Amino acid sequence: MPLVRWSGTRTRMSGPSSGDAVEAGWQEVRADGRVRPELLEAAYAEPRLRQLFPWTGMGELHFSRCTEERWTWGIPYVQPAAGGSYWVSGPLRSQAVRPAETVSQAIAMVLERLPFVCGPAFLGTPEELAVHEAIRSPGDGSRAWTSSSGRSRHW
């Protein structure tokens, strides 16, 4: 993607959208073989996860709200466990959710714990995402977003 960087800011000249970058990320994690194929397929089949940028580590499947490293850690992730089961943790490494006997249970646990504003993935780094979100939030320090139903929410 042709990008120009000046002083830590990014200007897109032309090229793919964040959706293109996310799709490329899914193709890459499929090709690297670090995550169980049934987990990848179940996560990809879920539209709310498919719009996030996937990344892997130690056989775990993580989901980021941005497309470039250092990826975000605000979403629970799925780890392989013995006997074909799974363990859902996070969003931080020190936080455990619980074990899941099936891939469907693991994906459901992640979905239950998704942040309210969680996609599509932002084309850029976590720092750029933070700036983007700060610009979009109201001046009173709260954050406002419009849900898919059209309702505005603050927190």
Secondary structure, DSSP 8 states (H G I E B T S, - for coil): --EEEETTEEEE-S---HHHHHHHHHHHHHHH--S-HHHHHHHHHSHHHHTSEEEEETTEEEEESBSSSS----S-EEEE-GGG-EEEE-SSTT-EEEEESSHHHHHHHHHHT--SS--S-BSS-HHHHHHHHHHHS-TTS--EEE-TTS-EEE-
